[in-house]
């Protein structure tokens, strides 16, 4: 895993996100995250699911937009 559950990570140019949960599905690492407000003491906005990809030592993070994967992951993260 690249990020840990309950960790605050920085994405999208200075926005902080709280890692709510993580799951490995079909050898891919997915995270459920939610934005943290500027003071760092409250979660704001909707939850989202991202995938972390390691490509030749570089870590890339992408939003998951595939509805089939989102449905499957939503079930995993809800349990």
Secondary structure, 3 states (H helix, E strand, C coil): CCCCCCCEEEECCCEEEEEEEEEEECCEEEEEEEEECCCCCCEEEEEEEEEEEEECCEEEEEECCCHHHHHHHHHHHHC
